Amino acid sequence: MASERYGQQQQADYYTQPQQQSQTYGAAKAATAATVGGSLLLISGLTLAATVIGLAVVTPLFVIFSPILVPAVAAAFLVTIGFLSSGAFGLAAVSVLSWMYQYMTGKNPPGAAQLEYAKGRIGTTAREVKDKAAEKFGSQRTAAA
């Protein structure tokens, strides 16, 4: 009989335990969320205050030194852009020279087929223009003679 009560007690605990766990789990989640959210809110407020104080301190210095800083920043920007563009142009030149070397040595680089097609089309068009010019100007010369 004692074992029967023990089994019923275990069964009753089994059915009530998940509800207690879910309530405890929910309370823990809420407490954690409130703590993390409050901490982040405090940190963001401190960051905003530090930013405002920093700007209040630094702004007069920027105004005083702006005749020096603005040209210096502009010069640094132009020098940086100059170095980057010269490097890019150098890389492009090396790429073109490499492609030309491969093309001249017959290694068939990418785009060689399109170049051959374009050369053929230009040659055909030049011959057609030459023939039309010869027909037109050749007939005018014989008529004038």
C-alpha positions as CSV (number, residue, x, y, z in Angstrom):
1,M,0.0,0.0,0.0
2,A,2.8,2.3,0.7
3,S,4.3,1.5,-2.6
4,E,1.0,2.4,-4.2
5,R,1.0,5.8,-2.6
6,Y,4.5,6.4,-3.7
7,G,3.6,5.6,-7.3
8,Q,0.7,8.0,-7.2
9,Q,2.9,10.7,-5.6
10,Q,5.4,10.3,-8.4
11,Q,2.7,10.5,-11.0
12,A,1.3,13.7,-9.4
13,D,4.8,15.2,-9.3
14,Y,5.3,14.3,-12.9
15,Y,2.2,16.2,-14.1
16,T,2.8,19.3,-11.9
17,Q,6.6,19.5,-12.5
18,P,6.5,20.8,-16.1
19,Q,4.2,23.7,-15.2
20,Q,6.6,24.7,-12.4
21,Q,9.6,24.4,-14.7
22,S,7.9,26.4,-17.5
23,Q,7.0,29.2,-15.0
24,T,10.5,29.1,-13.6
25,Y,12.0,29.1,-17.1
26,G,9.8,32.0,-18.2
27,A,10.7,34.0,-15.1
28,A,14.4,33.3,-15.7
29,K,14.1,34.4,-19.3
30,A,12.3,37.6,-18.3
31,A,14.9,38.4,-15.7
32,T,17.8,37.7,-18.1
33,A,16.1,39.8,-20.8
34,A,15.5,42.7,-18.4
35,T,19.1,42.6,-17.2
36,V,20.7,42.4,-20.6
37,G,18.3,45.1,-22.0
38,G,18.9,47.4,-19.1
39,S,22.7,46.9,-19.4
40,L,22.6,47.7,-23.1
41,L,20.4,50.7,-22.5
42,L,22.8,52.0,-19.9
43,I,25.8,51.4,-22.2
44,S,24.1,53.2,-25.1
45,G,23.3,56.2,-22.8
46,L,26.9,56.4,-21.6
47,T,28.1,56.2,-25.2
48,L,25.8,59.0,-26.3
49,A,26.9,61.2,-23.3
50,A,30.6,60.5,-24.1
51,T,30.0,61.4,-27.7
52,V,28.3,64.7,-26.9
53,I,31.0,65.6,-24.4
54,G,33.8,64.7,-26.9
55,L,32.2,66.8,-29.6
56,A,31.9,69.7,-27.2
57,V,35.6,69.5,-26.4
58,V,36.9,68.8,-29.9
59,T,34.7,71.2,-31.9
60,P,36.5,74.4,-30.9
61,L,39.8,72.7,-31.8
62,F,38.5,71.7,-35.2
63,V,37.4,75.3,-35.8
64,I,40.7,76.8,-34.7
65,F,42.8,74.3,-36.7
66,S,40.5,74.0,-39.7
67,P,42.7,76.2,-42.0
68,I,45.5,73.7,-41.4
69,L,43.5,70.5,-41.2
70,V,41.2,70.9,-44.3
71,P,44.1,71.4,-46.8
72,A,46.1,68.6,-45.1
73,V,43.2,66.2,-45.4
74,A,42.6,67.2,-49.0
75,A,46.3,66.7,-49.8
76,A,46.4,63.4,-48.1
77,F,43.2,62.3,-50.0
78,L,44.7,63.4,-53.3
79,V,48.0,61.6,-52.6
80,T,46.2,58.5,-51.6
81,I,44.0,58.5,-54.7
82,G,47.1,59.2,-56.8
83,F,48.9,56.2,-55.5
84,L,45.9,53.9,-55.8
85,S,45.2,55.0,-59.4
86,S,48.8,54.7,-60.4
87,G,48.9,51.2,-59.0
88,A,45.7,50.3,-60.8
89,F,47.0,51.7,-64.1
90,G,50.2,49.8,-63.6
91,L,48.4,46.6,-63.0
92,A,46.2,47.2,-66.1
93,A,49.3,47.9,-68.2
94,V,51.0,44.6,-67.0
95,S,47.8,42.7,-67.8
96,V,47.6,44.2,-71.3
97,L,51.3,43.5,-71.9
98,S,50.8,39.9,-70.7
99,W,47.8,39.4,-72.9
100,M,49.7,40.8,-75.9
101,Y,52.7,38.6,-75.2
102,Q,50.4,35.5,-75.1
103,Y,48.7,36.6,-78.3
104,M,51.9,37.2,-80.2
105,T,53.4,33.9,-79.1
106,G,50.3,32.0,-80.2
107,K,49.1,30.9,-76.8
108,N,45.6,31.9,-77.6
109,P,44.6,34.1,-74.6
110,P,40.9,34.9,-73.8
111,G,39.4,37.1,-76.4
112,A,41.8,36.2,-79.2
113,A,38.9,34.7,-81.3
114,Q,36.9,37.9,-81.1
115,L,40.0,39.9,-82.1
116,E,40.5,37.7,-85.1
117,Y,36.8,38.0,-86.1
118,A,37.1,41.8,-85.7
119,K,40.2,41.9,-87.9
120,G,38.4,39.9,-90.6
121,R,35.4,42.2,-90.5
122,I,37.5,45.3,-90.7
123,G,39.5,43.9,-93.6
124,T,36.3,43.0,-95.5
125,T,34.7,46.4,-94.9
126,A,37.9,48.1,-96.0
127,R,37.9,46.1,-99.3
128,E,34.2,46.9,-99.9
129,V,34.8,50.6,-99.3
130,K,37.8,50.5,-101.7
131,D,35.8,48.8,-104.4
132,K,32.9,51.2,-104.1
133,A,35.3,54.2,-104.2
134,A,37.0,52.7,-107.3
135,E,33.7,52.2,-109.0
136,K,32.5,55.7,-108.2
137,F,35.7,57.7,-108.9
138,G,36.8,55.4,-111.7
139,S,33.6,56.1,-113.6
140,Q,34.0,59.9,-113.0
141,R,37.5,59.8,-114.4
142,T,36.5,58.1,-117.6
143,A,33.6,60.5,-118.1
144,A,35.8,63.5,-117.6
145,A,38.4,62.3,-120.1
